[in-house]
């Protein structure tokens, strides 16, 4: 069992996640764009388009204009998630010593790493709870929610809670052991996972999330970029120049 | 579920070359059609896959705010297609079914689609506010296309489309009637101004082909008069074409193939008179169909394509106006503003024509739809139309005392007057922006 969770599942999860996402995105991009969906006023050049998409990506600008309460918590949730994912990569690979590069002493850096990680975790946890509450509290949103909509939040909550448990309780987790385990996975020389049941459940749930991700609404991570690029695309210019992809809706009238 | 609109009968559908799909085949054909259409547009599958059901579109949709019908929430409306898509075309939907919101096609599906995809005005306001930019209009347009391809369409759409096929315009005006009406209009213009102002029809070697809304020849003649005076004053070499006396393109509102045919008419008419510039009159969705879809539907076109407001705005410096002593506010037709980039031009024109221009809130690309958008002008839907127009009425009311409400789009011109009357707003006139040009322009 430990072998399956520690040395097989991670590869399965990473493989399904990568292949699944590539497959989903390729399926979208294979479809033609015969008609421009430009929303006006439209950015004038590539720099403007990048700026417009970045503003949406980083600030959730449309949502802020639409519903500020939801915006606040959705934004905090995503910022928290981003910080936590980034913190995992840096914190585990550097064992919390990453801030020595900024001139801190090793013990200061580890304390700083722990404080920031805890902060981001609390932020993420709090925001997820608020978003879950909102889904049940706004009658229309409750009615439109599928079981999967709750499942997504609950899965994330379970991952965050198990993660925070390792951070906040005295149940010591040996960061160095986790690092060498992860390094083994990445270099395709998988060693046995550390036998810490909290770590194992945390790690197991993350693997489940990765497998589930490409087939759920969580693909909005990728869908965002495709949809947004459609909205800011340059409009057609007339007289038209160059080649045009004509749409084919199987026009019935052969004469055309 | 019985939709609140009249459905075209078998013989009417047949007149457009379609066959009403028999009940027994419906599920099969429906799913087949969806499968055929999904790979046609990148927007469609991406937008079906990306929604997180956060529900923020709820507050931004005049259709939901006006009708307070749960199914008119954009995300819920899109779910009508999304649930079927999930059920038959996604791995998660096929295995997990209801857990991820997948639904079987059942005897209620078509009724629900007809009811709610015909209460979406395709105004694209949800896309302005959705965190992902999901445009419910894309889904509505495709849903209506799929229905019509299966021979299921509102009687209203069928009637308009049949007229389009027969005469090239929605009203069914043939060439003789056009010449007759134009003669009457020229007489009327002469009587009003003392100047002989021509409205050339099918004139060869014209620089400009003007595509009016056919309603400008019946109910909205002052829009046509304003346009004719403008061309006269600028000594433009222009004409209208009796083969395409219609900026409106109802194909956009129910069937891509019908849209294709009408846009082709536009291309051919421009070639026939040798026009270098095609100018579209005051019609919202027609402008979007021409500007955004011509290239993709009909390939490269050799002419410049602009809106009459753009044309007028470009020449404002050459024009003189006797400013009208009135207070005017402007309703931005969704397809002109958000979807068509005609945003500042009508404002500059109105400011040039009248003493006082005042904005309603919200305006420009954030404006609310009139509730008639996407051709929801069926008489039998009058109660629902009034609800769809509620937000607009509230906006106009909030502006305070006005003398004129500018509504430069033929669908708005058909929808807004009854809406204003319904909500007790009767102390002002309504009409196009070109109407104001016609009234204020100095001809000599």
Interface residues (C-beta under 8 A of the other chain):
Chain A: X24 X27 X28 X29 X30 X31 X32 X33 X34 X35 X36 X37 X38 X39 X40 X41 X42 X56 X60 X62 X63 X65 X66 X67 X70 X74 X138 X140 X141 X143 X144 X145 X146 X147 X148 X149 X151 X215 X216 X217 X219 X220 X223 X224 X226 X227 X228 X230 X231 X235 X236 X238 X239 X240 X241 X242 X244 X245 X246 X247 X248 X249 X250 X251 X252 X253 X256
Chain B: X17 X36 X37 X38 X39 X40 X41 X42 X43 X44 X45 X46 X47 X49 X50 X51 X52 X53 X54 X55 X56 X57 X58 X59 X60 X70 X73 X75 X76 X79 X90 X91 X92 X96 X98 X99 X100 X101 X124 X127 X128 X129 X130 X131 X132 X133 X134 X135 X138 X145 X256 X257 X260 X261 X264 X291 X292 X293 X294 X295 X296 X297 X298 X299 X300 X301 X302 X303 X304 X305 X337 X338 X339 X340 X341 X343 X365
